[in-house]
Amino acid sequence: MKQKNNYKWIALSCTTIGALFSVLSGSTLMIALPVIMKDLHAGMGIVTWILMGYMLIMTILVPSVGRVADMFGRKKLYVSGFAVFTIASFFCATASNGVWLLAFRMIQAVGGALMIANSTAIVADVFPREELGKALGINGMIISIASVIGPILGGFLIQIGWRSIFYINIPIGIVGTLWAAFQLKEDYVETEKQKFDWVGTFTFSVGMLSLLLALTLGGFTGWLQLPVLVLFLASVVFLVLFVRTEKKSAAPMLDLQLFRIRALAFAYASNLMNGIARGAVTFLLIFYFQGIKGVDPIHAGILLAPIAVSMMIASPVSGYFSDKYGARVLSSIGLLISAFGLLGMVFITEKTPYSVLILYMFVLGLGSGMFFSPNSSSIMGMVPAGKRGIAAGVRTMALNAGNVLSIAISMAIISSSISQEAMQGLFMGTQIGSKGIAIDQFMSGLRTAFLLSFIISVIAAVISYSRGTEQQWIEEEPS
């Protein structure tokens, strides 16, 4: 019993290193994007897709990966993800132009999907239900630490060269891969052999890809453009085919019962809405700090820290209390607190004091930390062991889809306020303040984006509270 009790902390250490690894990589990259744009002579579109393309691939893959993990085991996929991410980091560091960097980031996303889809399920397999919130809270705290360190570390590494941001992943990745390979056990594998749902996976992947591409391209080029309309039509056709396929499948890729249970469906919906509300916040603040305020990358990274610091404080605390009192109230209050932070940002100007900005960011992060751990614990605690991979995959899919949509909507709002050339000059820091950027127009677009985020966060809180009490999973026969 003691050995098993010790193993759950070993398993948590493996998944925590993975979370630290992936978040650290993303947050260091975020702060370096303006420098990468200059060095590789990349356009704003490529740079935006270096962020969104990663999330797009993750969004599409994680449910399928989760299902495969439920069938064949989580350890193999998790360790493989670590290795793929590490190797892809090397190729990202050697990219000669923006297109190659984007391509290698897509491969990184495959590794990221293998890790993320399995990490939460691995934790849920080894921790009892009454300790799951605490474990996920610790995981969330480490993610927050990575979010604090990442932008600051990125600012320092830029002084060496932006490629060092990817090179630093290699030793961390090697250690993490070996640690997971030697320490993790397969705690859950299907006892009955099942066929993989190839038809469901294909229709889902094409449908989701079409939908997300339509949403992102529509935000940049206009919603009535022919390619956007064709993509929307394709998404409807393939997602309808997917639902029909899953209803008839004895072993579906995505168990639709996840959406028939009210508490689960509303937990997923609030996760999606939270992603839309705050997915673009860091990206927009980098615009603001480096473009409007003229702050260098190191100080911009430090200024972004309050969001992650307050998340680091709130995540383990809210996870602990969710084990005792449930997720519904804590998650909903967290979203409302995030909304207050976003509301403060609606009123920022180019002259807003840093102390006020830090307060708004701290409040936003505090609410986010209160939401994530209880909501994740609620989802993972309601599903049986054989569904944890797909349940975690859908949770990540919802969050990433929200993040992709958030960046697309925010960029569409900003780009409608100022010209593409002005926006690129602002992001690269070549035109600051009175040097030619239409500051008033940009700030108006920025405030509009934050206002929309505030409204969506309030809606997310209402959805979260409307989930009701947690329900017991009852297996249904396929129709």
Buried (B, 14 or more C-beta within 10 A) or exposed (E): EEEEEEBBEEBBBBBBBBBBBBBBBBBBBBBBBBBBBBBBEBEBEBBBBBBBBBBBBBBBBBBBBBBBBBBBBBBBBBBBBBBBBBBBBBBBBEBEEBBBBBBBBBBBBBBBBBBBBBBBBBBBBBBEEEBBBBBBBBBBBBBBBBBBBBBBBBBBBBEEEBBBBBBBBBEBBEBBBEBBBEEBBEBBBEEEEBEBBEBBBBBBBBBBBBBBBBBBBBBBEEEEBEEBEEBBEBBBBBBEBBBEBBEEBEBBBBBBBBBEBBBBBBBBBBBBBBBBBBBBBBBBBBBBBBBBBEBEBBBBBBBBBBBBBBBBBBBBBBBBBBBEEBBBBBBBBBBBBBBBBBBBBBEBEBEBEEEEBBBBBBBBBBBBBBBBBBBBBBBBBBBEBBBBBBBBBBBBBBBBBBBBBBBBBBBBBBBEBBEEEBBBBBBBBBBBEEEEBBBEBBBBBBBBBBBBBBBBBBBBBBBBBBBEEBEEBEEEEEE
